[in-house]
Each structure stands twice: as structure tokens, then as C-alpha cells.
Amino acid sequence: MAIAAPPSRPRPATLPERRPHHRAVVRPTRPALPPRPARPARPPRDLFVDVVRALGTLGVIALHWSMVDASISAGSLHVGNALGTGPGWLLTWLMPLPLLFFAAGAAAGHERRVTTRGTWALTVHRVRRLVRPVGMLFGVWALAAVALRALGVPDGVVVPVLHKVPQPLWFLGVYLALTAATPLVVRAVRRLGKRLPAAVGLAAVAVVGVDYLRIEAGHPAAGWLNLLLVWLVPFALGVAHAEGTLTRRPAALVAGAVGGIAAAVTLVVAGPYPISLVGMPGDAISNLAPPTAPVAAFGIAQVCLALLGRDTLACWASGRGARLVAWVSARSMTLYLWHLTAMFAVAGVVMLGMHERLPVPWSTDWWSTRLTWFAAMALALGGLVALFGRVERLR
């Protein structure tokens, strides 16, 4: 007989689990920001401009170091110029005059990279890059003058040196003026187009006219007009190079080089100009302060010669010369500003520290000490660059 299972007890009804009620938090939405404009891609650096600017800087330094000729007598420093005697004038014809041309090429390329900053911002940026190293130079020399006097160096030695230190700064004044005018020059070069060589020819004629007013008509102050006019010619050619409108035809460049050299030689031989392209003691006038027609003609010739070797120079700058070009390019202003300080330091050690006289220019002793002389100044300049080079690289 089956036994019935006891009835199961009913389970109590379970209420649904009550969860705490959370109010929805409404967060304010941030307004969508407009997308940042993409920075324009930087065009590749022109190695040709870099290498010639580097070689030009080193060339100017070597030329100035070759000029040193000084002596101390009766507590006074007497400064001469070794290139003012013998065949020294030949070296002045090798001076890299179109330095501003290649600086202009870099300036025009840099302007295209920073067009969003505006012309004024670009000018202010360049002025700052120049003012800082110059301020450092003057500050150091102010302290050096005090220290030299405290050490007993006669004022007749200190004062002439202080007058020589700022002499290379004429370049910076011209560079700043032309940099500020870069937008106008770019506009003019673009508008002239293929007529640029004719405009350069007219500018050269104007330079001759200014020289006439200065030398023949008895208006020496008029000569300073050429300070901008002469350097404006290679500057405009540099802008044309950066714009890609400057001719690269070998025949035209050869004609420009030959014509420029022929014009410079003719002006020196038949005109009132001295044979040296830079100022020398005893010359009635200086070909560089202010610049004259022979300097303008020879500068055009050097521009054409450099363009003829463009591919070779760019290839060297991308290969064996890459480190040298990069190092000099990053420190070109420091090298330029401090190379005379290095020269004065070495000469001072020889004459004041060792009580030795500098050799007579072009003598056997002079030739035999050139390698040692340049090595000592290069070592001194290297130390100065290590100390003050970072000032130039500040942004």
C-alpha cells in the first residue's frame, strides 16, 4: 500500500530586491574645440647654402687672423696689417664677399617656413638671435677691461683693443636692415622674374654713381649709401636662389663670373680704387668701408662661381664635410663674434706674457710660425665657442 507524501508547505512570496535609487548625474558637455591647424612641413635644408656660408665664415676668420701685425712700445699698442705689405693684397681678392648672399638664401627659406608668425614676429625673432650673442660679447669685454687694468696692463694697450673688438659688427647692422626688408626684397624679386639680371646691372651703375659723388665730387658722406646698395645686390641674388628663380645655366654663370672679375679689375686699374678689396693702412680710401663698385662686381662674380660648383659643394656637405658644415652652421655667429678675441688673447700672451715680439710680416720667421699661430688661435676660439656657443642656440 502506497504511503502518500505529506503536503509541501507553501514558500513565502519573495519581494523583488529593492536597489537604492541613484539620480542620473548630468555632466555639462565641453564645447568642442576647433582642431589645431597643422604646422606646415619644413622644407629640407639647402646644403649648398649651408656649406658656402660655413666656408665663408671660416674664410673671413682666416683672413682676419692673417692680418695681425702688432707691437708694444712705451706702454702703447701699435697695430698694423700684415696684408698691407708684400703680396698680401692677393688674399683680399679671395675674401668670401657674398656671405650676405647665402645668409639671404637661408633667410628667405626660413621666412617661408614661418610665414604664419608674420613678418614682424620673424624680424623680432632674428633680432633676438643676434642681440643676445652681441650683448654677451660686450659684457665679457667690459669685465675683461677692468681685469686687465687691475693686472697692470697699460691703458695704451687696453684702449686700442677695445676699439678693435666691435669692428666686425658692421656686418650685423647691414644684416639686420636687410633682414627687416626681406619681405620687400622677396616681393621685388618675384615681380622682376627674368628681369632680375637687368635690375642688378642698374644697381651696379648706381653704385658707380655713388662712388663718383664720394670720391670725385667731394661728398664723402654719400658713400655710405653704398653700404646698403652694394650688399643689396648679393642679398637679392640670394633671395632669387631661395625662390628657385636664379639661373643655373653654366654659360650664363661663366659669363657672370668673367664679367664681374673683368669689371672689378678694370675699375681698380683704371679708377681711383686701391688694389686691396679691404681697407689697408696708407690707402686713400677703403674698398669696404663703405663698399665700392669693385667689391660689388667681384661679389657678383663670386656668386656665379659658387653656383657653378653647387652640386659638388652640396655633395661634399652631405658626405665627408657633413659634420664640419653642421658644427659651423650651428655656431657661425659665435665664431664670427669671438674670433678677434681669440686673436687678441694669443697675441697678448706672446707680447705681454712671454715678452716676445711678433715676427715681421712675410719674413722667414713669419712663414715658419703660421701653422703654430693658427693652431693657437683655433684652440683659443674653440674654448670661447664652448663657453658662449649655447647663447646663440637659445630660442
BASE-153847 format. One line per field, with one value per residue (C-alpha): residue in three letters; z, y, x. Coordinates in steps of 0.05 Angstrom, whole numbers, plus 5000, padded with zeros to 4 digits. Layout:
% residues N
code: [Ala | ...] .
w: [Z | ...] .
v: [Y | ...] .
u: [X | ...] .
//
This chain:
% residues 395
code: [Met | Ala | Ile | Ala | Ala | Pro | Pro | Ser | Arg | Pro | Arg | Pro | Ala | Thr | Leu | Pro | Glu | Arg | Arg | Pro | His | His | Arg | Ala | Val | Val | Arg | Pro | Thr | Arg | Pro | Ala | Leu | Pro | Pro | Arg | Pro | Ala | Arg | Pro | Ala | Arg | Pro | Pro | Arg | Asp | Leu | Phe | Val | Asp | Val | Val | Arg | Ala | Leu | Gly | Thr | Leu | Gly | Val | Ile | Ala | Leu | His | Trp | Ser | Met | Val | Asp | Ala | Ser | Ile | Ser | Ala | Gly | Ser | Leu | His | Val | Gly | Asn | Ala | Leu | Gly | Thr | Gly | Pro | Gly | Trp | Leu | Leu | Thr | Trp | Leu | Met | Pro | Leu | Pro | Leu | Leu | Phe | Phe | Ala | Ala | Gly | Ala | Ala | Ala | Gly | His | Glu | Arg | Arg | Val | Thr | Thr | Arg | Gly | Thr | Trp | Ala | Leu | Thr | Val | His | Arg | Val | Arg | Arg | Leu | Val | Arg | Pro | Val | Gly | Met | Leu | Phe | Gly | Val | Trp | Ala | Leu | Ala | Ala | Val | Ala | Leu | Arg | Ala | Leu | Gly | Val | Pro | Asp | Gly | Val | Val | Val | Pro | Val | Leu | His | Lys | Val | Pro | Gln | Pro | Leu | Trp | Phe | Leu | Gly | Val | Tyr | Leu | Ala | Leu | Thr | Ala | Ala | Thr | Pro | Leu | Val | Val | Arg | Ala | Val | Arg | Arg | Leu | Gly | Lys | Arg | Leu | Pro | Ala | Ala | Val | Gly | Leu | Ala | Ala | Val | Ala | Val | Val | Gly | Val | Asp | Tyr | Leu | Arg | Ile | Glu | Ala | Gly | His | Pro | Ala | Ala | Gly | Trp | Leu | Asn | Leu | Leu | Leu | Val | Trp | Leu | Val | Pro | Phe | Ala | Leu | Gly | Val | Ala | His | Ala | Glu | Gly | Thr | Leu | Thr | Arg | Arg | Pro | Ala | Ala | Leu | Val | Ala | Gly | Ala | Val | Gly | Gly | Ile | Ala | Ala | Ala | Val | Thr | Leu | Val | Val | Ala | Gly | Pro | Tyr | Pro | Ile | Ser | Leu | Val | Gly | Met | Pro | Gly | Asp | Ala | Ile | Ser | Asn | Leu | Ala | Pro | Pro | Thr | Ala | Pro | Val | Ala | Ala | Phe | Gly | Ile | Ala | Gln | Val | Cys | Leu | Ala | Leu | Leu | Gly | Arg | Asp | Thr | Leu | Ala | Cys | Trp | Ala | Ser | Gly | Arg | Gly | Ala | Arg | Leu | Val | Ala | Trp | Val | Ser | Ala | Arg | Ser | Met | Thr | Leu | Tyr | Leu | Trp | His | Leu | Thr | Ala | Met | Phe | Ala | Val | Ala | Gly | Val | Val | Met | Leu | Gly | Met | His | Glu | Arg | Leu | Pro | Val | Pro | Trp | Ser | Thr | Asp | Trp | Trp | Ser | Thr | Arg | Leu | Thr | Trp | Phe | Ala | Ala | Met | Ala | Leu | Ala | Leu | Gly | Gly | Leu | Val | Ala | Leu | Phe | Gly | Arg | Val | Glu | Arg | Leu | Arg] .
w: [5000 | 4978 | 5031 | 5008 | 5014 | 5063 | 5031 | 5019 | 5056 | 5011 | 5006 | 5027 | 4969 | 4960 | 4943 | 4889 | 4915 | 4922 | 4899 | 4921 | 4870 | 4841 | 4806 | 4739 | 4741 | 4681 | 4666 | 4626 | 4559 | 4540 | 4476 | 4420 | 4407 | 4336 | 4311 | 4315 | 4247 | 4224 | 4222 | 4153 | 4138 | 4138 | 4071 | 4071 | 4085 | 4026 | 4038 | 3985 | 4025 | 4089 | 4062 | 4028 | 4089 | 4133 | 4086 | 4081 | 4157 | 4162 | 4105 | 4139 | 4203 | 4167 | 4131 | 4195 | 4230 | 4173 | 4182 | 4253 | 4260 | 4326 | 4373 | 4441 | 4456 | 4512 | 4540 | 4476 | 4427 | 4353 | 4306 | 4233 | 4178 | 4152 | 4087 | 4074 | 4053 | 4000 | 3961 | 4017 | 3974 | 3934 | 3994 | 3997 | 3929 | 3958 | 4014 | 4014 | 4000 | 3984 | 4055 | 4057 | 3994 | 4027 | 4092 | 4049 | 4018 | 4086 | 4109 | 4050 | 4061 | 4135 | 4121 | 4080 | 4140 | 4189 | 4147 | 4198 | 4250 | 4209 | 4183 | 4248 | 4290 | 4244 | 4248 | 4324 | 4327 | 4285 | 4324 | 4388 | 4359 | 4343 | 4403 | 4455 | 4430 | 4418 | 4489 | 4516 | 4477 | 4504 | 4575 | 4575 | 4546 | 4598 | 4653 | 4615 | 4611 | 4686 | 4698 | 4650 | 4684 | 4752 | 4727 | 4707 | 4632 | 4607 | 4581 | 4517 | 4504 | 4531 | 4495 | 4424 | 4434 | 4458 | 4394 | 4350 | 4383 | 4355 | 4284 | 4255 | 4280 | 4217 | 4185 | 4236 | 4224 | 4150 | 4162 | 4208 | 4159 | 4101 | 4144 | 4162 | 4087 | 4066 | 4051 | 4005 | 3971 | 3962 | 3930 | 3884 | 3862 | 3846 | 3807 | 3768 | 3749 | 3688 | 3690 | 3754 | 3718 | 3686 | 3754 | 3782 | 3726 | 3741 | 3815 | 3796 | 3755 | 3815 | 3858 | 3809 | 3812 | 3888 | 3885 | 3838 | 3888 | 3944 | 3911 | 3854 | 3872 | 3943 | 3981 | 4024 | 4065 | 4001 | 4000 | 4058 | 4011 | 3982 | 4050 | 4035 | 3959 | 3948 | 3996 | 3969 | 3903 | 3931 | 3980 | 3923 | 3887 | 3950 | 3953 | 3880 | 3895 | 3952 | 3907 | 3854 | 3800 | 3795 | 3732 | 3735 | 3663 | 3662 | 3604 | 3639 | 3704 | 3670 | 3634 | 3700 | 3735 | 3679 | 3671 | 3746 | 3752 | 3690 | 3715 | 3784 | 3754 | 3705 | 3759 | 3803 | 3747 | 3713 | 3770 | 3836 | 3877 | 3917 | 3896 | 3960 | 3967 | 4042 | 4077 | 4087 | 4124 | 4077 | 4026 | 4009 | 4011 | 4033 | 3985 | 4042 | 4089 | 4055 | 3999 | 3928 | 3856 | 3853 | 3914 | 3883 | 3817 | 3850 | 3896 | 3835 | 3805 | 3868 | 3870 | 3799 | 3814 | 3876 | 3836 | 3784 | 3839 | 3871 | 3860 | 3881 | 3945 | 3964 | 3953 | 3998 | 4051 | 4052 | 4057 | 4085 | 4103 | 4138 | 4209 | 4196 | 4160 | 4214 | 4270 | 4238 | 4217 | 4288 | 4315 | 4258 | 4296 | 4357 | 4313 | 4277 | 4341 | 4381 | 4330 | 4342 | 4417 | 4406 | 4363 | 4416 | 4471 | 4434 | 4414 | 4486 | 4515 | 4466 | 4475 | 4548 | 4579 | 4541 | 4526 | 4454 | 4391 | 4335 | 4272 | 4216 | 4163 | 4104 | 4137 | 4145 | 4218 | 4198 | 4150 | 4197 | 4253 | 4213 | 4229 | 4303 | 4303 | 4270 | 4315 | 4378 | 4356 | 4335 | 4403 | 4438 | 4394 | 4408 | 4482 | 4472 | 4430 | 4483 | 4534 | 4495 | 4437 | 4473 | 4477 | 4401 | 4402 | 4452 | 4422] .
v: [5000 | 5066 | 5118 | 5188 | 5242 | 5297 | 5361 | 5412 | 5477 | 5537 | 5582 | 5654 | 5701 | 5739 | 5812 | 5837 | 5865 | 5940 | 5975 | 6046 | 6096 | 6138 | 6202 | 6209 | 6259 | 6304 | 6328 | 6391 | 6378 | 6418 | 6457 | 6425 | 6460 | 6475 | 6429 | 6458 | 6477 | 6430 | 6460 | 6467 | 6416 | 6444 | 6442 | 6407 | 6450 | 6474 | 6441 | 6486 | 6548 | 6516 | 6495 | 6561 | 6600 | 6555 | 6561 | 6636 | 6644 | 6604 | 6644 | 6711 | 6685 | 6661 | 6727 | 6767 | 6722 | 6732 | 6808 | 6810 | 6855 | 6889 | 6914 | 6947 | 7004 | 7055 | 7026 | 7035 | 6983 | 6996 | 6956 | 6945 | 6899 | 6843 | 6841 | 6915 | 6896 | 6850 | 6807 | 6809 | 6844 | 6780 | 6747 | 6802 | 6780 | 6712 | 6741 | 6708 | 6772 | 6741 | 6719 | 6760 | 6727 | 6659 | 6687 | 6717 | 6649 | 6619 | 6678 | 6672 | 6597 | 6608 | 6661 | 6610 | 6562 | 6613 | 6654 | 6640 | 6680 | 6744 | 6790 | 6829 | 6766 | 6739 | 6803 | 6805 | 6732 | 6746 | 6809 | 6769 | 6715 | 6769 | 6814 | 6760 | 6740 | 6812 | 6831 | 6774 | 6797 | 6868 | 6844 | 6798 | 6852 | 6903 | 6855 | 6839 | 6912 | 6920 | 6857 | 6877 | 6944 | 6911 | 6866 | 6927 | 6926 | 6998 | 7037 | 7048 | 6973 | 6962 | 7021 | 7004 | 6932 | 6956 | 6997 | 6937 | 6888 | 6917 | 6929 | 6865 | 6887 | 6930 | 6865 | 6856 | 6925 | 6913 | 6843 | 6869 | 6923 | 6874 | 6822 | 6873 | 6888 | 6815 | 6815 | 6875 | 6842 | 6777 | 6815 | 6853 | 6790 | 6755 | 6814 | 6823 | 6750 | 6743 | 6817 | 6809 | 6810 | 6876 | 6904 | 6880 | 6917 | 6981 | 6974 | 6967 | 7031 | 7066 | 7042 | 7073 | 7138 | 7139 | 7127 | 7187 | 7231 | 7205 | 7206 | 7255 | 7305 | 7314 | 7287 | 7232 | 7223 | 7200 | 7138 | 7108 | 7098 | 7040 | 7006 | 6981 | 6986 | 6943 | 6888 | 6892 | 6862 | 6796 | 6795 | 6798 | 6743 | 6702 | 6711 | 6692 | 6629 | 6611 | 6623 | 6578 | 6632 | 6644 | 6615 | 6552 | 6553 | 6543 | 6590 | 6647 | 6635 | 6633 | 6698 | 6730 | 6707 | 6730 | 6796 | 6810 | 6796 | 6837 | 6896 | 6894 | 6891 | 6947 | 6992 | 6981 | 6991 | 7050 | 7081 | 7114 | 7050 | 7017 | 6948 | 6914 | 6898 | 6914 | 6975 | 6978 | 7027 | 7082 | 7075 | 7140 | 7105 | 7038 | 6990 | 6961 | 7017 | 7037 | 6985 | 7006 | 6985 | 6936 | 6899 | 6896 | 6870 | 6818 | 6796 | 6781 | 6741 | 6700 | 6686 | 6659 | 6617 | 6587 | 6569 | 6535 | 6489 | 6479 | 6404 | 6389 | 6430 | 6401 | 6331 | 6345 | 6376 | 6313 | 6267 | 6279 | 6351 | 6340 | 6345 | 6406 | 6442 | 6425 | 6446 | 6513 | 6528 | 6520 | 6567 | 6614 | 6677 | 6657 | 6641 | 6708 | 6749 | 6717 | 6703 | 6771 | 6759 | 6694 | 6731 | 6785 | 6732 | 6695 | 6759 | 6784 | 6721 | 6726 | 6800 | 6812 | 6743 | 6717 | 6786 | 6766 | 6807 | 6784 | 6766 | 6816 | 6801 | 6759 | 6744 | 6674 | 6674 | 6697 | 6640 | 6588 | 6607 | 6610 | 6539 | 6547 | 6615 | 6590 | 6528 | 6570 | 6618 | 6560 | 6528 | 6594 | 6603 | 6532 | 6547 | 6611 | 6575 | 6521 | 6575 | 6621 | 6579 | 6559 | 6632 | 6632 | 6568 | 6595 | 6601] .
u: [5000 | 5029 | 5040 | 5021 | 5075 | 5059 | 5036 | 5092 | 5089 | 5079 | 5141 | 5131 | 5127 | 5194 | 5191 | 5238 | 5302 | 5298 | 5361 | 5377 | 5354 | 5411 | 5396 | 5428 | 5484 | 5482 | 5552 | 5559 | 5589 | 5650 | 5645 | 5682 | 5748 | 5767 | 5823 | 5892 | 5918 | 5972 | 6041 | 6069 | 6122 | 6192 | 6226 | 6293 | 6354 | 6394 | 6462 | 6492 | 6474 | 6499 | 6566 | 6582 | 6561 | 6605 | 6664 | 6652 | 6653 | 6718 | 6747 | 6733 | 6765 | 6827 | 6834 | 6830 | 6879 | 6928 | 6926 | 6954 | 7015 | 7025 | 7079 | 7083 | 7130 | 7129 | 7065 | 7026 | 6999 | 7014 | 6970 | 6988 | 6964 | 7007 | 6968 | 6984 | 7054 | 7082 | 7033 | 6981 | 6930 | 6921 | 6889 | 6836 | 6812 | 6797 | 6755 | 6685 | 6647 | 6579 | 6569 | 6505 | 6481 | 6480 | 6452 | 6396 | 6382 | 6374 | 6332 | 6284 | 6277 | 6265 | 6213 | 6173 | 6175 | 6149 | 6100 | 6045 | 6085 | 6082 | 6136 | 6143 | 6149 | 6202 | 6242 | 6238 | 6260 | 6321 | 6339 | 6337 | 6381 | 6433 | 6427 | 6440 | 6509 | 6529 | 6507 | 6548 | 6610 | 6605 | 6592 | 6653 | 6698 | 6673 | 6695 | 6760 | 6778 | 6771 | 6811 | 6867 | 6875 | 6876 | 6932 | 6973 | 6963 | 6973 | 6914 | 6953 | 6945 | 6874 | 6840 | 6863 | 6840 | 6772 | 6766 | 6782 | 6733 | 6668 | 6694 | 6664 | 6596 | 6584 | 6561 | 6507 | 6478 | 6472 | 6445 | 6391 | 6370 | 6366 | 6330 | 6277 | 6270 | 6267 | 6191 | 6201 | 6261 | 6222 | 6164 | 6211 | 6248 | 6183 | 6158 | 6223 | 6228 | 6274 | 6289 | 6329 | 6398 | 6379 | 6360 | 6426 | 6462 | 6425 | 6442 | 6516 | 6512 | 6481 | 6539 | 6588 | 6548 | 6552 | 6627 | 6633 | 6597 | 6641 | 6710 | 6708 | 6653 | 6676 | 6616 | 6646 | 6582 | 6546 | 6589 | 6551 | 6491 | 6531 | 6532 | 6462 | 6463 | 6524 | 6501 | 6430 | 6455 | 6480 | 6423 | 6372 | 6410 | 6406 | 6331 | 6326 | 6365 | 6319 | 6259 | 6288 | 6288 | 6363 | 6392 | 6434 | 6456 | 6532 | 6542 | 6505 | 6542 | 6610 | 6593 | 6573 | 6637 | 6683 | 6645 | 6647 | 6721 | 6737 | 6696 | 6729 | 6799 | 6784 | 6756 | 6818 | 6868 | 6835 | 6796 | 6812 | 6805 | 6861 | 6885 | 6863 | 6789 | 6791 | 6818 | 6893 | 6938 | 6961 | 6904 | 6869 | 6802 | 6775 | 6741 | 6700 | 6682 | 6638 | 6638 | 6653 | 6639 | 6698 | 6670 | 6601 | 6628 | 6673 | 6616 | 6573 | 6630 | 6638 | 6563 | 6567 | 6629 | 6595 | 6533 | 6577 | 6602 | 6534 | 6527 | 6599 | 6593 | 6525 | 6552 | 6612 | 6567 | 6523 | 6584 | 6653 | 6640 | 6573 | 6600 | 6641 | 6585 | 6534 | 6581 | 6599 | 6527 | 6502 | 6556 | 6570 | 6552 | 6593 | 6653 | 6647 | 6638 | 6694 | 6749 | 6783 | 6781 | 6818 | 6869 | 6879 | 6886 | 6941 | 6978 | 6972 | 7002 | 7061 | 7075 | 7055 | 7062 | 7123 | 7152 | 7165 | 7156 | 7112 | 7152 | 7158 | 7105 | 7128 | 7195 | 7222 | 7201 | 7132 | 7122 | 7151 | 7104 | 7039 | 7018 | 7031 | 6997 | 6934 | 6932 | 6938 | 6882 | 6838 | 6848 | 6830 | 6769 | 6747 | 6747 | 6708 | 6656 | 6649 | 6635 | 6589 | 6563 | 6499 | 6477 | 6469 | 6427 | 6376 | 6307] .
//
